[in-house]
């Protein structure tokens, strides 16, 4: 499921990712877990960005936009929380 979600975000939203985080930026989904106490999925990901100035404006709100879009395309019913980290791609 991680690979599918990662591919959806990086392929479908590639143009928007480039605009918001710099050309060549991408998301890496590390794992998706079910949290029994919260009854939702936890998605752990890293954003590899190429332009820190652009990223300041769109991080972390932009991640929620991309996740909402891709999660809907997966067709999974249920809530999720995102644990994200930021890394600079040189």
Long-range contacts (C-beta under 8 A, 24 or more apart in sequence): 1-32, 1-74, 2-29, 2-30, 2-31, 2-32, 3-29, 4-74, 5-29, 5-32, 5-43, 5-70, 5-71, 5-74, 8-70, 8-73, 8-74, 9-66, 9-67, 9-69, 9-70, 12-69, 12-70, 12-73, 13-66, 13-69, 13-70, 16-66, 17-66, 19-54, 20-54, 20-55, 20-57, 20-58, 20-62, 21-47, 21-49, 21-50, 21-51, 21-54, 21-55, 21-58, 21-59, 21-62, 22-49, 22-50, 22-51, 22-54, 22-55, 23-50, 23-51, 24-50, 24-89, 25-49, 25-50, 25-51, 25-55, 25-89, 26-89, 27-63, 27-66, 35-81, 38-79, 38-81, 39-78, 39-79, 40-78, 40-79, 40-80, 40-81, 41-76, 41-78, 41-79, 41-80, 41-81, 42-80, 42-81, 42-83, 43-67, 43-80, 43-81, 43-82, 43-83, 44-83, 44-84, 45-82, 45-83, 45-84, 45-85, 46-84, 46-85, 46-86, 46-87, 47-84, 47-85, 47-86, 47-87, 48-87, 48-88, 48-89, 49-86, 49-87, 49-88, 49-89, 50-88, 50-89, 52-88, 55-86, 59-86, 60-84
